[in-house]
């Protein structure tokens, strides 16, 4: 009777807590390293043994099917913030995504057409067909039995925490809050944000804005103060010869004495669109502060909110946001001029189908316009842009 109450392990309270934290952390690492970075985006190739261990662990602790998770996530990137996005808080509302993320996942997983379109390249071997996909919830059932055997009655609570960990933190917090609250390093088209600079609790997924800006990068940290736990584990696996990483995006570098944009410049700009726009926004901060300090027509709180709109890609502002931003820009010729040039640069790489020669011509024309501007930060930035390559 005592073994039923306390379990076979006779574990102390701190041991049970440690076991719960370790197992849920391994699950998070399985999601971010195996499902997200390896399977969905193909930015890291894991050794078959590591890959299968993580696949088994996710079946055992979550019941998630690789093909379903990958297809849903790829559909999210393909239709981000649009009506076909399986879990956009912009479309569905933050409350629904935050509290009903698991239900949205199950609804999307039932779409056979979406799975066929976006689930290509995922495991389709014998054990996947006969066990992992066919008996998805038998794995978590086995985990419940194990928890009860180890810890007795309290094992049910441990199992409940393990079951809620991914639906709450991944399906809810990342898919919901990660597109609603937080800070942004890059002006990517999506409303993705970085929740925290320390990506430890959710394995680096907290750095969601960085991920959407560079979806093909296995590393999600971008600033010196940001920490990506998933990248730490990938680096350890790579050091042991158990993982291969796709080349990471290289930061734009200036070539001293280069004063004319060429094809090398264009290639650097197109490969680093998010960083290019982030650098431009940083260069214009002083202009924004100087101009808004002289304007008294609006509450300073309203100006601070408008600054976020000023930094967003104009093509991805809602009608209401565009109207509000325009009302504020109408009070400053300088900000209106700067915003116009910034919008032109942002639309440069959306010119499709445009040849490289046409894109280069557009980049040179933009730099020429910036050179004629009365805004000194814009002129300095144009000179920097031409020196890339």
C-alpha positions in Angstrom: 0.0 0.0 0.0 2.9 2.3 0.8 4.4 1.7 -2.6 1.2 2.7 -4.3 1.2 6.0 -2.3 4.9 6.9 -2.5 5.9 4.9 -5.6 8.8 2.6 -6.2 11.3 5.4 -6.2 10.4 6.7 -2.6 11.6 10.0 -3.9 11.9 13.2 -1.9 9.9 16.2 -2.9 13.0 18.0 -4.4 13.8 14.9 -6.5 10.3 14.8 -8.0 10.5 18.5 -8.8 13.9 18.0 -10.4 12.7 15.0 -12.4 9.8 17.1 -13.7 12.0 20.0 -14.7 14.5 17.8 -16.4 12.0 15.8 -18.4 10.0 18.9 -19.5 13.3 20.6 -20.5 14.3 17.6 -22.7 10.9 17.8 -24.3 11.4 21.5 -25.0 14.8 20.8 -26.5 13.2 18.0 -28.6 10.7 20.5 -30.0 13.1 23.3 -30.8 16.1 21.3 -32.0 14.4 18.3 -33.7 10.9 19.4 -34.8 11.6 23.1 -35.4 15.2 23.6 -36.5 15.9 20.2 -38.0 12.6 19.0 -39.5 10.6 22.2 -40.2 13.4 24.5 -41.4 16.2 22.0 -42.3 18.8 24.3 -40.8 20.5 21.6 -38.8 21.0 17.9 -39.7 21.1 15.6 -36.7 22.8 12.2 -36.5 20.2 9.5 -37.1 20.6 8.2 -33.5 20.0 11.7 -32.0 17.2 12.3 -34.3 15.4 9.1 -33.5 16.0 9.5 -29.7 14.3 12.9 -29.8 11.5 11.6 -32.0 10.9 8.8 -29.5 11.0 11.2 -26.6 8.4 13.5 -28.2 6.1 10.6 -28.9 6.6 9.4 -25.3 6.0 12.8 -23.6 3.7 14.7 -26.0 2.1 12.4 -28.5 2.9 14.8 -31.3 3.4 13.5 -34.8 6.4 14.9 -36.6 4.6 15.3 -40.0 1.7 17.2 -38.4 3.9 19.6 -36.3 6.1 20.4 -39.3 3.3 20.9 -41.7 1.5 23.3 -39.3 4.6 25.3 -38.6 5.5 25.6 -42.3 1.9 26.7 -43.0 2.3 29.3 -40.3 5.4 30.8 -42.0 3.8 30.6 -45.5 0.7 32.5 -44.4 1.9 34.3 -41.3 -0.7 36.8 -39.9 -3.1 35.9 -42.7 -6.4 34.0 -42.8 -4.6 30.7 -43.6 -2.2 31.0 -40.6 -3.2 28.1 -38.3 -2.5 30.2 -35.1 -2.2 33.9 -35.6 -3.3 36.2 -32.7 -3.6 39.0 -35.2 -6.4 37.1 -37.0 -7.8 34.9 -34.2 -7.2 37.1 -31.1 -4.6 36.8 -28.4 -6.9 35.1 -25.9 -7.9 32.3 -28.3 -4.3 31.5 -29.3 -2.9 31.8 -25.8 -5.5 29.6 -24.1 -6.7 27.4 -27.0 -3.4 26.8 -28.8 -3.7 23.0 -28.4 -7.2 23.0 -29.9 -5.9 25.1 -32.9 -3.1 22.6 -33.4 -5.6 19.6 -33.5 -7.9 21.5 -35.9 -5.0 22.2 -38.3 -3.7 18.6 -38.0 -7.1 17.4 -39.3 -6.5 19.2 -42.6 -5.2 16.5 -44.9 -4.5 18.9 -47.8 -2.4 21.1 -45.6 -0.4 18.1 -44.3 0.2 16.8 -47.8 1.4 20.3 -49.0 3.7 21.2 -46.1 4.6 17.9 -44.5 7.0 16.7 -47.2 10.4 15.3 -46.1 9.4 14.2 -42.6 10.1 10.6 -41.4 8.0 8.0 -43.1 9.7 4.8 -42.0 8.2 1.6 -40.6 8.2 2.7 -36.9 6.7 6.1 -37.8 3.8 4.4 -39.7 3.2 1.5 -37.4 3.8 3.2 -34.0 4.5 6.9 -33.7 1.8 8.1 -36.0 -0.7 5.3 -35.6 -0.6 5.2 -31.8 0.2 8.8 -30.9 -1.4 8.8 -27.5 -0.2 5.4 -26.3 3.2 7.0 -25.7 1.9 9.6 -23.2 -0.2 6.8 -21.6 3.0 4.8 -21.0 4.5 7.9 -19.5 1.6 8.1 -17.1 2.1 4.5 -16.0 5.8 5.2 -15.5 5.2 8.3 -13.4 2.7 6.5 -11.2 5.1 3.6 -10.7 7.9 5.9 -9.8 6.1 8.4 -7.5 2.8 6.9 -6.6 -0.3 9.2 -6.5 1.8 12.4 -6.9 2.9 10.9 -10.3 -0.4 11.9 -11.7 0.4 15.6 -10.9 3.9 15.2 -12.5 2.3 13.7 -15.6 -0.2 16.6 -15.8 2.6 19.1 -15.7 4.4 17.2 -18.4 1.3 17.2 -20.6 0.6 21.0 -20.1 4.2 22.1 -20.7 4.1 22.1 -24.5 0.5 23.2 -25.0 1.0 26.2 -22.6 4.5 27.3 -23.4 4.8 26.4 -27.1 1.3 26.4 -28.5 0.1 29.2 -26.3 2.9 31.5 -25.3 5.1 31.3 -28.4 2.3 31.2 -31.0 0.3 33.8 -29.0 2.5 36.1 -27.0 5.3 35.7 -29.4 3.3 37.5 -32.0 1.8 40.0 -29.7 4.1 41.3 -26.9 7.8 41.8 -26.6 10.6 43.6 -28.3 11.7 43.5 -31.9 15.3 43.5 -33.2 14.2 43.3 -36.8 11.4 44.7 -38.9 10.3 41.4 -40.4 6.9 41.5 -42.1 5.3 39.3 -39.4 4.3 40.6 -36.1 6.8 38.3 -34.3 8.4 39.5 -31.1 11.2 38.4 -28.8 9.6 37.7 -25.4 12.8 37.6 -23.4 16.5 37.9 -24.3 17.2 34.7 -22.3 15.9 31.7 -24.3 16.2 29.2 -21.5 12.7 28.2 -20.4 11.5 27.4 -24.0 14.9 26.5 -25.4 15.5 29.7 -27.4 12.0 30.0 -28.9 11.6 33.1 -26.8 13.6 34.9 -29.5 10.8 34.6 -32.0 11.3 37.9 -33.8 14.9 36.8 -34.6 13.6 33.5 -35.9 11.1 35.1 -38.3 13.7 37.5 -39.6 16.2 34.6 -40.3 14.0 31.5 -40.4 16.7 29.4 -42.1 19.2 30.1 -39.2 19.8 27.4 -36.6 20.8 30.1 -34.2 18.0 32.3 -32.8 20.1 34.8 -30.7 21.2 37.9 -32.6 22.4 40.4 -29.9 25.3 39.9 -27.5 23.0 39.8 -24.5 20.7 37.2 -26.0 21.0 33.5 -25.0 19.6 30.6 -27.1 19.7 27.3 -25.2 18.7 25.4 -28.3 21.8 26.7 -30.1 23.9 25.7 -27.1 22.8 22.0 -27.5 23.3 22.1 -31.2 26.8 23.5 -30.7 27.6 20.7 -28.3 26.2 18.1 -30.7 28.2 19.6 -33.6 31.4 19.5 -31.5 30.8 15.8 -31.0 30.2 15.2 -34.7 26.5 14.5 -34.2 25.1 17.5 -36.0 25.8 19.6 -39.1 24.6 23.2 -39.3 23.6 25.1 -42.4 25.8 28.2 -42.9 24.6 31.0 -40.6 23.6 34.3 -42.1 26.6 36.6 -42.3 26.4 40.2 -41.1 26.8 42.9 -43.8 30.4 44.1 -44.0 31.6 47.4 -45.3 34.5 47.4 -47.9 36.7 50.5 -47.3 36.8 52.8 -50.3 33.7 51.2 -52.0 31.4 54.0 -53.1 29.2 52.4 -55.7 26.6 49.7 -55.2 27.2 46.6 -57.4 25.9 43.0 -57.6 27.8 42.0 -54.5 26.1 44.9 -52.6 22.7 43.7 -53.9 23.4 40.1 -52.8 24.4 41.3 -49.3 21.3 43.5 -49.0 18.8 40.9 -50.2 20.3 38.2 -47.9 20.2 40.6 -44.9 16.9 42.5 -45.5 16.0 42.4 -41.8 19.4 43.7 -40.7 19.4 46.4 -43.4 16.0 47.8 -42.2 17.1 47.4 -38.5 20.2 49.5 -39.2 18.2 52.1 -41.0 15.7 52.3 -38.1 18.7 52.7 -35.7 20.1 55.5 -37.8 16.9 57.4 -37.8 16.3 57.2 -34.0 18.0 60.5 -33.4 15.9 62.2 -36.1 12.7 60.8 -34.6 13.7 62.0 -31.1 14.6 65.5 -32.3 11.4 65.9 -34.3 9.0 64.6 -31.7 10.7 66.8 -29.0 9.6 69.9 -31.0 6.0 68.8 -31.6 3.5 69.4 -28.8 0.3 68.6 -30.7 0.1 65.1 -29.3 0.5 63.4 -26.0 4.1 62.0 -25.6 2.6 58.6 -24.8 0.9 58.7 -28.2 4.2 59.5 -29.9 5.9 56.6 -28.2 3.3 54.3 -29.5 3.6 55.8 -33.0 7.4 55.1 -33.0 6.6 51.4 -33.2 4.5 52.0 -36.2 7.2 54.2 -37.7 9.6 51.3 -37.5 7.2 48.7 -39.0 7.3 47.8 -42.6 4.6 50.1 -44.1 3.3 47.3 -46.3 2.2 45.4 -43.2 0.4 48.0 -41.2 -3.4 47.8 -40.8 -5.6 50.5 -42.2 -6.1 51.9 -38.7 -2.4 51.9 -38.0 -1.5 53.5 -41.3 -4.1 56.2 -40.6 -2.8 56.9 -37.1 0.8 57.1 -38.3 -0.1 59.4 -41.2 -1.9 61.8 -38.8 1.3 62.1 -36.8 3.6 62.4 -39.9 1.5 65.2 -41.2 2.9 67.4 -38.4 6.5 66.9 -39.5 7.9 67.3 -43.0 11.2 65.7 -42.0 9.6 62.6 -40.6 7.3 62.4 -43.6 10.3 62.6 -46.0 12.3 60.0 -44.0 9.3 57.7 -43.8 8.8 57.9 -47.5 12.4 56.9 -48.3 12.3 54.2 -45.7 9.1 52.8 -47.4 10.8 52.8 -50.8 13.7 50.8 -49.5 11.4 48.3 -47.9 9.5 47.8 -51.2 12.7 47.3 -53.2 12.9 43.5 -52.6 9.1 43.0 -53.1 9.5 43.9 -56.8 8.6 40.6 -58.4 9.4 39.4 -60.9 12.3 41.8 -61.2 15.7 40.9 -62.6 18.9 41.4 -60.6 19.8 44.3 -62.9 16.5 46.0 -62.2 16.9 45.5 -58.5 20.4 47.0 -58.6 19.2 50.0 -60.5 16.5 50.5 -57.9 19.0 50.3 -55.1 21.3 52.8 -56.8 18.4 55.1 -57.4 17.4 54.9 -53.7 21.0 55.8 -52.6 21.0 58.7 -55.0 17.8 60.1 -53.5 19.1 59.6 -50.0 22.3 61.6 -51.0 20.1 64.5 -52.0 18.2 64.5 -48.7 18.6 67.2 -46.1 18.6 64.4 -43.4 22.3 63.8 -42.6 21.7 60.3 -41.0 20.0 59.2 -44.3 23.1 60.4 -46.3 25.5 58.6 -44.0 23.4 55.4 -44.2 23.3 55.5 -48.0 27.1 55.7 -48.1 27.3 52.7 -45.7 24.8 50.7 -47.9 26.9 51.3 -51.0 30.0 50.0 -49.2 28.5 46.5 -48.6 29.9 43.7 -50.6 
